[in-house]
Every structure is written in structure tokens, then in C-alpha cells.
Amino acid sequence: MYPAAFDYYRATTLQEALSLLKQHPEAKVLAGGHSLIPLMKLRLASPSALVDIGRIAELKGIRRTDGTVVIGALTTHREVEFSEALKQWCPLLPEVAAQIGDPAVRNMGTLGGSLAHADPAADYPAAMLVLGASMKAVGPGGERMIPAEAFFVGMLTTALQPGEILTEVHVPVLGPGTGWAYEKFPHPASRYAVVGVAAVVRVEGGVCREARVGITGAAPKAFRATAIEQALAGRPLEEATIRAAVEKAVGPEGLLSDPFASAEYRAHLCAVLARRALLRAARRAA
């Protein structure tokens, strides 16, 4: 199918983009386009106008400020995947980016576009939750930082307000004794996560001081598996301990169900993938 007719505007600066959104309140922001354009072609989204921000140089790049990695919203998945800086400071993100879609998607799709789209089966949200990331939004009211826990509101819904643009992602640098991993069961056609699990653990003296487990694909939005996290705190990250912690920690209640995977199957995948992710994270923390 073809999308409905729309007006197209290309912004060259962030301020120009914000001005265009103010002039056209019904407009959608276009970054890489790999999330929005398919919806428009299916007529699931029919914005009256598009504001293309894909060429705004100030929204690209990766840098470090003290203990935080700042990633521009227009940084592509491929740039995240192959960033030597991120492999050193926050290696979970390159591991996640490498599992997104296919090479064409990774070359064009952007970190900020994926996060702002908030697809329940997207890969990044689980990682942002366990990394303690924050999103920088700029809009008519100025700048504000939104913690990942508050950013993802529901299916295809974020905390971004009308006229706001996601400009940066701020991620704390992973410290010593920290392990990470991302495990994913991809849909064979779309490569979206039927279930994806991100894990970050901090180990001191052979004991888990902190465990964070984020799950995507299973529910209308990504979430933290707090029952698993609490079961591991203060205990050695041995296979038996991890296996007991993940077993039935996520029930089918509230999970998505579709012809490809029932809620019960997704709950089973949560346990299997959480165990795998935590075991790999524990080995890396050793």
C-alpha cells in the first residue's frame, strides 16, 4: 500500500525542527524511518506532515562526560554496534544493537527513533532499563531528563510531550566487577524480539551486590523483572541460584499473546532467556 498524502519538511537544525513542530502540531518526526514509514504504508499512521530531522548533525555522535556516556539520538544502530568507545564504556549496547533487524535496518535506523517509537518488541528498551539510562528531551518548555523507568509508558507510547524531540541518551559507564548480556528469541520474519532479556550484575567478593533484569517483547512495554533481581541480591551467582531465581518469576498474566506466541510461551521464554543472560553476565563479571 501507499501512505496517505502528507507534507514534508526537512530541518537542518534542532531549533528549526522545533519550530516546524510548533507550526504543524499534527506532524510526526522522521529520523531513520524504519519504524514510521512501514506504519504509514499500511495506513496505521497517517500524519498530515513529516519533519525530517535525519540530517541534523548536532543530534549525532558518542562522547563521555565524567561517568556518563552521551549518545546522540540520530546515532545509527550500526554506529552503536561498532563503536569502540561503547565497547569499552558500555558494551551491553553494542551487543544489543548487533541483534536488531538486518544490515539495512541497522544502517538507517537510529537509537533515538527506536526509543521514541516504543515498539513493545524493540531491543533497546530492556537495555535502557537495566543500564539506568535517561533520555534528554527538548521542546517548547525547554530541556528535561526522563529516566528510562518513566520514559516507556505503554505500547507505542512514551513520556515525550507534543512538540518535544528526543535529542540524547545518557547512560552510566559500567564499572569494574560488572557483567552484562542480552539474550533474544527473535521473530523469524521481522527479527523483533518475541522476548528479549537484558541483564547487568555487579559482583563483589563472589557475591551479587546488584542484579538488574530487563525484559522486552513480552508485555505492552519493557519492564524490570524485580522478583528475579531480589532473589539474587546478596547471593553467589551460581547456576543453581540463578535457575531457582528465574523459575516462574514472570507469570503469563499481563503478557502479550498472538498467533506466534501465547502468553504462557512468552513467560517460559522469559525464564529461559533470563537464565542464559544472567549466566553470561556472571561470567563476564568474574
Contacts in CASP RR format, 6 or more apart in sequence:
PFRMAT RR
TARGET T0000
AUTHOR 0000-0000-0000
METHOD contacts of the structure
MODEL  1
MYPAAFDYYRATTLQEALSLLKQHPEAKVLAGGHSLIPLMKLRLASPSAL
VDIGRIAELKGIRRTDGTVVIGALTTHREVEFSEALKQWCPLLPEVAAQI
GDPAVRNMGTLGGSLAHADPAADYPAAMLVLGASMKAVGPGGERMIPAEA
FFVGMLTTALQPGEILTEVHVPVLGPGTGWAYEKFPHPASRYAVVGVAAV
VRVEGGVCREARVGITGAAPKAFRATAIEQALAGRPLEEATIRAAVEKAV
GPEGLLSDPFASAEYRAHLCAVLARRALLRAARRAA
1 41 0 8 1.000
1 42 0 8 1.000
1 43 0 8 1.000
2 41 0 8 1.000
3 37 0 8 1.000
3 40 0 8 1.000
3 41 0 8 1.000
3 43 0 8 1.000
3 46 0 8 1.000
4 40 0 8 1.000
4 43 0 8 1.000
4 46 0 8 1.000
6 40 0 8 1.000
6 46 0 8 1.000
6 47 0 8 1.000
6 48 0 8 1.000
6 49 0 8 1.000
6 50 0 8 1.000
7 24 0 8 1.000
7 27 0 8 1.000
7 48 0 8 1.000
7 49 0 8 1.000
7 50 0 8 1.000
8 49 0 8 1.000
8 50 0 8 1.000
8 52 0 8 1.000
9 20 0 8 1.000
9 24 0 8 1.000
9 27 0 8 1.000
9 49 0 8 1.000
9 50 0 8 1.000
9 51 0 8 1.000
9 52 0 8 1.000
10 52 0 8 1.000
10 55 0 8 1.000
11 17 0 8 1.000
11 20 0 8 1.000
11 51 0 8 1.000
11 52 0 8 1.000
11 53 0 8 1.000
11 55 0 8 1.000
11 56 0 8 1.000
12 55 0 8 1.000
12 56 0 8 1.000
13 56 0 8 1.000
13 58 0 8 1.000
14 53 0 8 1.000
14 56 0 8 1.000
14 58 0 8 1.000
14 59 0 8 1.000
14 138 0 8 1.000
14 165 0 8 1.000
14 167 0 8 1.000
17 29 0 8 1.000
17 51 0 8 1.000
17 53 0 8 1.000
17 56 0 8 1.000
17 165 0 8 1.000
18 138 0 8 1.000
18 139 0 8 1.000
18 140 0 8 1.000
18 163 0 8 1.000
18 165 0 8 1.000
20 27 0 8 1.000
20 51 0 8 1.000
21 27 0 8 1.000
21 29 0 8 1.000
21 51 0 8 1.000
21 162 0 8 1.000
21 163 0 8 1.000
21 165 0 8 1.000
22 140 0 8 1.000
22 163 0 8 1.000
24 48 0 8 1.000
24 49 0 8 1.000
24 51 0 8 1.000
25 162 0 8 1.000
25 163 0 8 1.000
26 47 0 8 1.000
26 48 0 8 1.000
26 49 0 8 1.000
27 47 0 8 1.000
27 48 0 8 1.000
27 49 0 8 1.000
27 50 0 8 1.000
27 51 0 8 1.000
28 36 0 8 1.000
28 45 0 8 1.000
28 47 0 8 1.000
28 49 0 8 1.000
28 50 0 8 1.000
28 51 0 8 1.000
29 50 0 8 1.000
29 51 0 8 1.000
29 53 0 8 1.000
29 116 0 8 1.000
29 165 0 8 1.000
30 36 0 8 1.000
30 37 0 8 1.000
30 50 0 8 1.000
30 51 0 8 1.000
30 52 0 8 1.000
30 53 0 8 1.000
30 54 0 8 1.000
31 53 0 8 1.000
31 54 0 8 1.000
31 73 0 8 1.000
31 74 0 8 1.000
31 109 0 8 1.000
31 110 0 8 1.000
31 112 0 8 1.000
31 113 0 8 1.000
31 116 0 8 1.000
32 54 0 8 1.000
32 74 0 8 1.000
32 76 0 8 1.000
32 108 0 8 1.000
32 109 0 8 1.000
32 110 0 8 1.000
32 113 0 8 1.000
33 108 0 8 1.000
33 109 0 8 1.000
33 113 0 8 1.000
34 105 0 8 1.000
34 108 0 8 1.000
34 109 0 8 1.000
35 113 0 8 1.000
35 114 0 8 1.000
35 117 0 8 1.000
35 119 0 8 1.000
36 45 0 8 1.000
36 50 0 8 1.000
36 117 0 8 1.000
39 45 0 8 1.000
40 46 0 8 1.000
40 47 0 8 1.000
53 59 0 8 1.000
53 74 0 8 1.000
53 165 0 8 1.000
54 74 0 8 1.000
54 110 0 8 1.000
56 74 0 8 1.000
59 72 0 8 1.000
59 73 0 8 1.000
59 74 0 8 1.000
59 167 0 8 1.000
59 168 0 8 1.000
60 72 0 8 1.000
60 74 0 8 1.000
60 75 0 8 1.000
61 71 0 8 1.000
61 72 0 8 1.000
61 74 0 8 1.000
61 75 0 8 1.000
61 79 0 8 1.000
62 69 0 8 1.000
62 70 0 8 1.000
62 71 0 8 1.000
62 72 0 8 1.000
62 75 0 8 1.000
62 79 0 8 1.000
62 80 0 8 1.000
62 83 0 8 1.000
62 85 0 8 1.000
62 86 0 8 1.000
63 69 0 8 1.000
63 70 0 8 1.000
63 85 0 8 1.000
64 70 0 8 1.000
64 85 0 8 1.000
64 89 0 8 1.000
64 173 0 8 1.000
67 172 0 8 1.000
67 173 0 8 1.000
68 170 0 8 1.000
68 171 0 8 1.000
68 172 0 8 1.000
68 173 0 8 1.000
69 85 0 8 1.000
69 86 0 8 1.000
69 89 0 8 1.000
69 90 0 8 1.000
69 170 0 8 1.000
69 171 0 8 1.000
69 172 0 8 1.000
69 173 0 8 1.000
70 168 0 8 1.000
70 169 0 8 1.000
70 170 0 8 1.000
71 80 0 8 1.000
71 86 0 8 1.000
71 93 0 8 1.000
71 111 0 8 1.000
71 168 0 8 1.000
71 169 0 8 1.000
71 170 0 8 1.000
71 171 0 8 1.000
72 111 0 8 1.000
72 112 0 8 1.000
72 167 0 8 1.000
72 168 0 8 1.000
72 169 0 8 1.000
73 110 0 8 1.000
73 111 0 8 1.000
73 112 0 8 1.000
73 113 0 8 1.000
73 115 0 8 1.000
73 116 0 8 1.000
73 165 0 8 1.000
73 166 0 8 1.000
73 167 0 8 1.000
73 168 0 8 1.000
73 169 0 8 1.000
74 110 0 8 1.000
74 111 0 8 1.000
74 112 0 8 1.000
75 110 0 8 1.000
75 111 0 8 1.000
75 112 0 8 1.000
76 106 0 8 1.000
76 107 0 8 1.000
76 108 0 8 1.000
76 109 0 8 1.000
76 110 0 8 1.000
76 111 0 8 1.000
77 97 0 8 1.000
77 100 0 8 1.000
77 105 0 8 1.000
77 106 0 8 1.000
77 107 0 8 1.000
77 109 0 8 1.000
77 110 0 8 1.000
77 111 0 8 1.000
77 114 0 8 1.000
78 97 0 8 1.000
78 103 0 8 1.000
78 106 0 8 1.000
78 107 0 8 1.000
80 86 0 8 1.000
80 93 0 8 1.000
80 94 0 8 1.000
80 96 0 8 1.000
80 97 0 8 1.000
80 111 0 8 1.000
81 94 0 8 1.000
81 97 0 8 1.000
81 98 0 8 1.000
81 106 0 8 1.000
82 94 0 8 1.000
83 94 0 8 1.000
86 93 0 8 1.000
86 94 0 8 1.000
87 94 0 8 1.000
89 173 0 8 1.000
89 174 0 8 1.000
90 131 0 8 1.000
90 171 0 8 1.000
90 172 0 8 1.000
90 173 0 8 1.000
90 174 0 8 1.000
91 174 0 8 1.000
91 180 0 8 1.000
92 127 0 8 1.000
92 130 0 8 1.000
92 131 0 8 1.000
92 174 0 8 1.000
92 180 0 8 1.000
92 181 0 8 1.000
92 182 0 8 1.000
92 198 0 8 1.000
92 200 0 8 1.000
93 124 0 8 1.000
93 127 0 8 1.000
93 131 0 8 1.000
93 171 0 8 1.000
95 180 0 8 1.000
95 181 0 8 1.000
95 182 0 8 1.000
96 123 0 8 1.000
96 124 0 8 1.000
96 126 0 8 1.000
96 127 0 8 1.000
96 182 0 8 1.000
96 198 0 8 1.000
97 106 0 8 1.000
97 123 0 8 1.000
98 106 0 8 1.000
99 123 0 8 1.000
99 182 0 8 1.000
99 184 0 8 1.000
99 186 0 8 1.000
99 191 0 8 1.000
100 106 0 8 1.000
100 114 0 8 1.000
100 123 0 8 1.000
100 191 0 8 1.000
101 186 0 8 1.000
101 190 0 8 1.000
101 191 0 8 1.000
101 192 0 8 1.000
102 191 0 8 1.000
105 191 0 8 1.000
111 124 0 8 1.000
111 169 0 8 1.000
112 166 0 8 1.000
112 169 0 8 1.000
113 166 0 8 1.000
114 122 0 8 1.000
114 123 0 8 1.000
114 124 0 8 1.000
115 122 0 8 1.000
115 124 0 8 1.000
115 125 0 8 1.000
115 128 0 8 1.000
115 135 0 8 1.000
115 151 0 8 1.000
115 158 0 8 1.000
115 166 0 8 1.000
115 169 0 8 1.000
116 158 0 8 1.000
116 160 0 8 1.000
116 166 0 8 1.000
117 156 0 8 1.000
118 125 0 8 1.000
118 152 0 8 1.000
118 153 0 8 1.000
118 154 0 8 1.000
118 155 0 8 1.000
118 156 0 8 1.000
118 157 0 8 1.000
118 158 0 8 1.000
118 221 0 8 1.000
119 156 0 8 1.000
119 192 0 8 1.000
120 154 0 8 1.000
120 155 0 8 1.000
120 156 0 8 1.000
120 216 0 8 1.000
120 217 0 8 1.000
120 219 0 8 1.000
120 220 0 8 1.000
120 221 0 8 1.000
120 222 0 8 1.000
120 256 0 8 1.000
121 187 0 8 1.000
121 190 0 8 1.000
121 192 0 8 1.000
121 193 0 8 1.000
121 194 0 8 1.000
121 216 0 8 1.000
121 217 0 8 1.000
122 192 0 8 1.000
122 193 0 8 1.000
122 216 0 8 1.000
122 217 0 8 1.000
122 222 0 8 1.000
123 182 0 8 1.000
123 184 0 8 1.000
123 193 0 8 1.000
123 196 0 8 1.000
123 216 0 8 1.000
125 148 0 8 1.000
125 152 0 8 1.000
125 216 0 8 1.000
125 221 0 8 1.000
125 222 0 8 1.000
126 182 0 8 1.000
126 196 0 8 1.000
126 197 0 8 1.000
126 198 0 8 1.000
126 214 0 8 1.000
126 215 0 8 1.000
126 216 0 8 1.000
126 222 0 8 1.000
127 133 0 8 1.000
127 182 0 8 1.000
127 198 0 8 1.000
127 214 0 8 1.000
128 135 0 8 1.000
128 148 0 8 1.000
128 151 0 8 1.000
128 169 0 8 1.000
128 171 0 8 1.000
128 222 0 8 1.000
129 148 0 8 1.000
129 149 0 8 1.000
129 152 0 8 1.000
129 198 0 8 1.000
129 212 0 8 1.000
129 214 0 8 1.000
129 222 0 8 1.000
129 223 0 8 1.000
129 224 0 8 1.000
130 198 0 8 1.000
130 199 0 8 1.000
130 200 0 8 1.000
130 212 0 8 1.000
130 213 0 8 1.000
130 214 0 8 1.000
130 224 0 8 1.000
131 148 0 8 1.000
131 171 0 8 1.000
131 172 0 8 1.000
131 174 0 8 1.000
131 200 0 8 1.000
132 147 0 8 1.000
132 148 0 8 1.000
132 149 0 8 1.000
132 171 0 8 1.000
132 172 0 8 1.000
132 212 0 8 1.000
133 147 0 8 1.000
133 148 0 8 1.000
133 169 0 8 1.000
133 170 0 8 1.000
133 171 0 8 1.000
133 172 0 8 1.000
134 145 0 8 1.000
134 146 0 8 1.000
134 147 0 8 1.000
134 148 0 8 1.000
134 169 0 8 1.000
134 170 0 8 1.000
135 145 0 8 1.000
135 146 0 8 1.000
135 148 0 8 1.000
135 151 0 8 1.000
135 166 0 8 1.000
135 168 0 8 1.000
135 169 0 8 1.000
135 170 0 8 1.000
136 143 0 8 1.000
136 144 0 8 1.000
136 145 0 8 1.000
136 146 0 8 1.000
136 166 0 8 1.000
136 167 0 8 1.000
136 168 0 8 1.000
136 169 0 8 1.000
136 170 0 8 1.000
137 143 0 8 1.000
137 144 0 8 1.000
137 145 0 8 1.000
137 146 0 8 1.000
137 159 0 8 1.000
137 160 0 8 1.000
137 161 0 8 1.000
137 164 0 8 1.000
137 165 0 8 1.000
137 166 0 8 1.000
137 167 0 8 1.000
138 164 0 8 1.000
138 165 0 8 1.000
138 167 0 8 1.000
139 161 0 8 1.000
139 163 0 8 1.000
139 164 0 8 1.000
139 165 0 8 1.000
140 163 0 8 1.000
140 164 0 8 1.000
145 170 0 8 1.000
146 159 0 8 1.000
146 160 0 8 1.000
149 224 0 8 1.000
150 159 0 8 1.000
151 158 0 8 1.000
151 159 0 8 1.000
152 158 0 8 1.000
152 159 0 8 1.000
152 221 0 8 1.000
152 222 0 8 1.000
153 159 0 8 1.000
153 221 0 8 1.000
154 220 0 8 1.000
154 221 0 8 1.000
155 220 0 8 1.000
155 221 0 8 1.000
157 221 0 8 1.000
160 166 0 8 1.000
174 180 0 8 1.000
174 200 0 8 1.000
175 202 0 8 1.000
177 202 0 8 1.000
177 203 0 8 1.000
177 204 0 8 1.000
177 285 0 8 1.000
178 200 0 8 1.000
178 201 0 8 1.000
178 202 0 8 1.000
178 203 0 8 1.000
178 285 0 8 1.000
179 200 0 8 1.000
179 201 0 8 1.000
179 202 0 8 1.000
179 203 0 8 1.000
179 281 0 8 1.000
179 282 0 8 1.000
179 284 0 8 1.000
179 285 0 8 1.000
180 198 0 8 1.000
180 199 0 8 1.000
180 200 0 8 1.000
180 201 0 8 1.000
180 281 0 8 1.000
180 284 0 8 1.000
181 198 0 8 1.000
181 199 0 8 1.000
181 276 0 8 1.000
181 277 0 8 1.000
181 278 0 8 1.000
181 279 0 8 1.000
181 280 0 8 1.000
181 281 0 8 1.000
181 284 0 8 1.000
182 196 0 8 1.000
182 197 0 8 1.000
182 198 0 8 1.000
182 199 0 8 1.000
182 277 0 8 1.000
183 196 0 8 1.000
183 197 0 8 1.000
183 199 0 8 1.000
183 273 0 8 1.000
183 274 0 8 1.000
183 276 0 8 1.000
183 277 0 8 1.000
183 280 0 8 1.000
184 193 0 8 1.000
184 195 0 8 1.000
184 196 0 8 1.000
184 197 0 8 1.000
184 273 0 8 1.000
185 193 0 8 1.000
185 194 0 8 1.000
185 195 0 8 1.000
185 196 0 8 1.000
185 269 0 8 1.000
185 273 0 8 1.000
186 192 0 8 1.000
186 193 0 8 1.000
186 194 0 8 1.000
187 193 0 8 1.000
187 194 0 8 1.000
187 260 0 8 1.000
192 217 0 8 1.000
193 216 0 8 1.000
193 217 0 8 1.000
194 217 0 8 1.000
194 260 0 8 1.000
194 261 0 8 1.000
194 266 0 8 1.000
194 269 0 8 1.000
195 215 0 8 1.000
195 216 0 8 1.000
195 217 0 8 1.000
195 218 0 8 1.000
195 261 0 8 1.000
195 266 0 8 1.000
195 269 0 8 1.000
195 270 0 8 1.000
195 273 0 8 1.000
196 215 0 8 1.000
196 216 0 8 1.000
196 217 0 8 1.000
196 218 0 8 1.000
196 269 0 8 1.000
196 273 0 8 1.000
197 213 0 8 1.000
197 214 0 8 1.000
197 215 0 8 1.000
197 216 0 8 1.000
197 225 0 8 1.000
197 270 0 8 1.000
197 273 0 8 1.000
197 274 0 8 1.000
197 276 0 8 1.000
197 277 0 8 1.000
198 213 0 8 1.000
198 214 0 8 1.000
198 215 0 8 1.000
198 216 0 8 1.000
198 277 0 8 1.000
199 211 0 8 1.000
199 212 0 8 1.000
199 213 0 8 1.000
199 214 0 8 1.000
199 274 0 8 1.000
199 277 0 8 1.000
199 278 0 8 1.000
199 280 0 8 1.000
199 281 0 8 1.000
200 210 0 8 1.000
200 211 0 8 1.000
200 212 0 8 1.000
200 281 0 8 1.000
201 208 0 8 1.000
201 210 0 8 1.000
201 211 0 8 1.000
201 212 0 8 1.000
201 232 0 8 1.000
201 237 0 8 1.000
201 278 0 8 1.000
201 281 0 8 1.000
201 282 0 8 1.000
201 285 0 8 1.000
202 208 0 8 1.000
202 209 0 8 1.000
202 210 0 8 1.000
202 211 0 8 1.000
202 285 0 8 1.000
203 209 0 8 1.000
203 237 0 8 1.000
203 282 0 8 1.000
203 285 0 8 1.000
203 286 0 8 1.000
206 236 0 8 1.000
206 237 0 8 1.000
207 234 0 8 1.000
207 235 0 8 1.000
207 236 0 8 1.000
208 232 0 8 1.000
208 233 0 8 1.000
208 234 0 8 1.000
208 235 0 8 1.000
208 236 0 8 1.000
208 237 0 8 1.000
208 282 0 8 1.000
209 233 0 8 1.000
209 234 0 8 1.000
210 229 0 8 1.000
210 233 0 8 1.000
211 228 0 8 1.000
211 229 0 8 1.000
211 232 0 8 1.000
211 233 0 8 1.000
211 237 0 8 1.000
211 278 0 8 1.000
212 224 0 8 1.000
212 229 0 8 1.000
213 224 0 8 1.000
213 225 0 8 1.000
213 228 0 8 1.000
213 229 0 8 1.000
213 274 0 8 1.000
213 277 0 8 1.000
213 278 0 8 1.000
214 222 0 8 1.000
214 223 0 8 1.000
214 224 0 8 1.000
214 225 0 8 1.000
215 222 0 8 1.000
215 223 0 8 1.000
215 224 0 8 1.000
215 225 0 8 1.000
215 250 0 8 1.000
215 270 0 8 1.000
215 274 0 8 1.000
216 222 0 8 1.000
217 256 0 8 1.000
217 266 0 8 1.000
218 250 0 8 1.000
218 255 0 8 1.000
218 256 0 8 1.000
218 266 0 8 1.000
218 267 0 8 1.000
218 269 0 8 1.000
218 270 0 8 1.000
219 254 0 8 1.000
219 255 0 8 1.000
219 256 0 8 1.000
220 256 0 8 1.000
225 249 0 8 1.000
225 250 0 8 1.000
225 270 0 8 1.000
225 274 0 8 1.000
227 245 0 8 1.000
227 249 0 8 1.000
227 250 0 8 1.000
228 245 0 8 1.000
228 246 0 8 1.000
228 249 0 8 1.000
228 250 0 8 1.000
228 274 0 8 1.000
228 278 0 8 1.000
231 244 0 8 1.000
231 245 0 8 1.000
231 249 0 8 1.000
232 241 0 8 1.000
232 242 0 8 1.000
232 245 0 8 1.000
232 278 0 8 1.000
235 241 0 8 1.000
237 278 0 8 1.000
237 282 0 8 1.000
237 285 0 8 1.000
239 279 0 8 1.000
242 275 0 8 1.000
242 278 0 8 1.000
242 279 0 8 1.000
242 282 0 8 1.000
243 275 0 8 1.000
245 278 0 8 1.000
246 270 0 8 1.000
246 271 0 8 1.000
246 274 0 8 1.000
246 275 0 8 1.000
246 278 0 8 1.000
247 271 0 8 1.000
248 271 0 8 1.000
249 270 0 8 1.000
249 271 0 8 1.000
249 274 0 8 1.000
250 267 0 8 1.000
250 270 0 8 1.000
250 271 0 8 1.000
250 274 0 8 1.000
251 267 0 8 1.000
251 270 0 8 1.000
252 262 0 8 1.000
252 263 0 8 1.000
252 264 0 8 1.000
252 266 0 8 1.000
252 267 0 8 1.000
253 263 0 8 1.000
254 263 0 8 1.000
255 263 0 8 1.000
255 266 0 8 1.000
255 267 0 8 1.000
256 263 0 8 1.000
256 266 0 8 1.000
257 263 0 8 1.000
257 266 0 8 1.000
261 269 0 8 1.000
END
